[in-house]
């Protein structure tokens, strides 16, 4: 009672001042929002935006913890001193590499949110709670922290605040941040030197200090795009014992997180399922092209084209993007039919870009951002189609 009383007194002190939004954000973090409905006809429920965001974070935490273990595991494998996956040594390396990414993501992002709330005089919005967790999970483990900070500033300001804040943005903020990193610092978002901590140093040591790439730190997509073998078993791909972004490697944990979001009625199963179908269709088309002999092994596209169609679901960031980003309720389609169309095109275009862009063989980011732009158009035509159907029914009844 003493703590709540002191917080109430502080609330009254800051009430009406410019710092009120910043204080209210801290005050309501563990308590009820400032504004709740009391009168009139409303649907009463225990959830609100904050609890919805926290539910998504709960689904992401297993991916974060696994990513820490995997970062350390891949590090020791790269330097030639393999350790057990679930070991303190592996977790410690992952912790000291991943935790700073989380701190910078939340620290910089929330600082921007607070600044805009104070300047505009509105409440601090909870939308960045999920974005702040997503960002560290979709970037390479060795990316410089200053680059991440610059990208977060760009993503929050340009991708969200200029549109009016949470609920008004047309692009997924986390993917906007990754897109900025990709176009501004491409060498840190492609290739193989940042995916595994210590891989390059080990390769240079073995080569006597020569400037060589660390093949042991290359992602599966990078290997296939260059015509090499994947080098990992299906089990490794599914469980996540492979190089890649921090939280995108374990298809198993992503699948469990997706089921949790569907159970909590936060993630759209229509978008998830249709994205998978779209990816499988595009993968089958490419496999058919290879089987028909229309493309030879000498082609730079052969490696990813010849990849078994369903393997595309296990490699790269496809599963993570489909479950946690394509289903963003703000930037995705809102109508049920629109969700099927939107999701199918996300999966279809993801594999299309993945195969035909060997310089950056990961298409899910660009596919989702592209469909974010077209989601309102899809919903518009779905709604107009429903209106026309109802008008036709009305004419038949009145005839």
PyMOL commands that set and color helices and strands:
alter all, ss='L'
color gray80, all
select helices_A, chain A and resi 2-14+20-27+49-78+88-120+128-137+145-159+161-163+173-184+186-188+199-206+215-217+220-225+234-239+251-263+269-291+302-305+309-313+318-325+336-356+358-360+364-398
alter helices_A, ss='H'
color red, helices_A
deselect
rebuild
show_as cartoon
